[in-house]
Amino acid sequence: MTSKGLVVGLSLFLAAGVASAAPAKQAKRASLKVLDTRPLAVRGTGFKPYERVRVRYSSTGAVQVRTRIASKTGTFTIRFELPVTACAVSSVQALGGKGSRALVVPPVSDADCKPALQAELLDRHYPDSRATR
């Protein structure tokens, strides 16, 4: 083996060793998960340890804001007095004081939406039907 080949081989070996010795640390991304919708309960994960987090729940005309301090593992659970209402456009946003951010849209089941949508359609197309309901 030539000295040039030895240098190239040794360089590749050392580069591979350094790359594998470096921990494959990926930054955790902050996220929110809906635990319950009546009333709304949300769990935050991936926030920075002890980060102050401002959580804002908005739902068709109503807004509620709460603040929590994330645990040393970057998690928290928060509850809101307002329930997720049928067919409402709602969202939960979390903004951390150290830069973490997350957003979630609470799910609304079709079963919850159908009565409200039916009532809206009846009112729109048959305004006089309201008196008979």
C-alpha positions as a printed NumPy array, in Angstrom:
array([[  0.   ,   0.   ,   0.   ],
       [  1.335,   3.414,  -0.907],
       [  1.695,   6.155,   1.641],
       [ -0.933,   8.185,  -0.227],
       [ -3.425,   5.293,   0.055],
       [ -2.566,   4.881,   3.74 ],
       [ -3.21 ,   8.583,   4.429],
       [ -6.558,   8.511,   2.571],
       [ -7.631,   5.304,   4.32 ],
       [ -6.594,   6.615,   7.74 ],
       [ -8.398,   9.915,   7.093],
       [-11.617,   8.111,   6.149],
       [-11.344,   5.855,   9.212],
       [-10.845,   8.809,  11.572],
       [-13.671,  10.814,   9.957],
       [-16.069,   7.89 ,  10.36 ],
       [-15.013,   7.446,  13.994],
       [-15.573,  11.122,  14.8  ],
       [-18.965,  11.13 ,  13.062],
       [-20.161,   8.042,  14.928],
       [-18.845,   9.328,  18.271],
       [-20.937,  12.506,  17.995],
       [-24.352,  11.89 ,  19.551],
       [-27.22 ,  11.976,  17.086],
       [-29.109,  14.535,  19.147],
       [-32.209,  15.911,  17.494],
       [-33.961,  18.889,  18.97 ],
       [-37.37 ,  17.959,  20.326],
       [-40.1  ,  19.927,  18.673],
       [-42.783,  21.354,  20.917],
       [-46.22 ,  19.848,  20.383],
       [-49.699,  19.843,  21.876],
       [-52.098,  16.918,  22.207],
       [-55.79 ,  17.145,  23.089],
       [-56.563,  14.847,  26.035],
       [-60.247,  15.704,  26.447],
       [-62.76 ,  18.095,  24.881],
       [-65.38 ,  18.487,  27.638],
       [-63.842,  20.563,  29.142],
       [-60.768,  21.017,  26.985],
       [-57.577,  19.448,  28.365],
       [-54.267,  19.704,  26.5  ],
       [-50.818,  18.201,  27.12 ],
       [-47.695,  20.003,  25.94 ],
       [-44.437,  18.141,  25.263],
       [-41.062,  19.055,  23.791],
       [-40.877,  22.477,  25.43 ],
       [-37.658,  23.668,  27.02 ],
       [-37.143,  22.75 ,  30.71 ],
       [-38.871,  25.178,  33.076],
       [-40.037,  27.318,  30.165],
       [-42.919,  29.701,  30.89 ],
       [-45.61 ,  28.863,  28.316],
       [-48.587,  31.059,  27.417],
       [-51.419,  28.871,  26.114],
       [-54.301,  30.49 ,  24.211],
       [-57.555,  28.667,  23.42 ],
       [-59.844,  30.4  ,  20.952],
       [-63.175,  29.116,  19.758],
       [-65.601,  31.127,  17.612],
       [-65.75 ,  34.364,  19.574],
       [-64.415,  33.092,  22.906],
       [-60.787,  33.308,  24.023],
       [-59.179,  31.964,  27.164],
       [-55.485,  32.354,  28.059],
       [-53.541,  30.457,  30.7  ],
       [-49.869,  30.271,  31.656],
       [-47.917,  27.22 ,  32.776],
       [-44.294,  26.448,  33.581],
       [-43.033,  23.359,  31.765],
       [-41.487,  20.64 ,  33.911],
       [-37.787,  19.771,  33.83 ],
       [-38.653,  17.373,  30.986],
       [-40.502,  20.115,  29.062],
       [-44.066,  18.903,  29.62 ],
       [-47.249,  20.375,  31.086],
       [-50.992,  19.715,  31.201],
       [-53.565,  22.473,  31.103],
       [-57.375,  22.593,  31.294],
       [-59.729,  25.257,  30.028],
       [-63.189,  26.036,  31.369],
       [-64.635,  26.409,  27.875],
       [-65.603,  23.115,  26.196],
       [-65.02 ,  22.432,  22.525],
       [-68.402,  23.23 ,  21.01 ],
       [-70.035,  21.572,  18.033],
       [-68.936,  22.895,  14.649],
       [-66.893,  25.713,  16.188],
       [-63.638,  26.784,  14.629],
       [-61.171,  26.448,  17.477],
       [-57.447,  26.214,  18.092],
       [-54.921,  26.036,  20.902],
       [-51.631,  27.905,  20.573],
       [-48.689,  27.66 ,  22.961],
       [-45.846,  30.183,  22.958],
       [-42.881,  29.596,  25.23 ],
       [-40.696,  32.312,  26.7  ],
       [-37.587,  30.532,  25.388],
       [-38.876,  30.241,  21.822],
       [-40.893,  26.999,  21.792],
       [-44.125,  27.102,  19.773],
       [-46.952,  24.661,  19.107],
       [-50.469,  24.619,  17.672],
       [-53.301,  22.085,  17.735],
       [-56.866,  22.121,  16.436],
       [-59.223,  20.185,  18.745],
       [-61.223,  17.511,  16.939],
       [-64.992,  17.789,  16.615],
       [-66.886,  14.61 ,  15.811],
       [-69.374,  14.559,  12.944],
       [-72.067,  13.448,  15.383],
       [-71.636,  16.72 ,  17.282],
       [-71.758,  18.78 ,  14.1  ],
       [-74.77 ,  17.264,  12.351],
       [-77.542,  18.667,  14.591],
       [-76.1  ,  22.187,  14.396],
       [-75.637,  21.971,  10.643],
       [-79.157,  20.605,  10.178],
       [-80.613,  23.434,  12.252],
       [-78.636,  26.017,  10.263],
       [-79.803,  24.542,   6.947],
       [-83.417,  24.434,   8.124],
       [-83.233,  28.065,   9.262],
       [-81.673,  29.156,   5.981],
       [-84.059,  27.308,   3.66 ],
       [-87.212,  27.066,   5.803],
       [-87.249,  30.057,   8.195],
       [-90.781,  29.263,   9.365],
       [-89.768,  25.771,  10.551],
       [-88.113,  27.234,  13.674],
       [-91.515,  27.604,  15.361],
       [-92.297,  23.9  ,  14.972],
       [-89.068,  22.631,  16.53 ]])
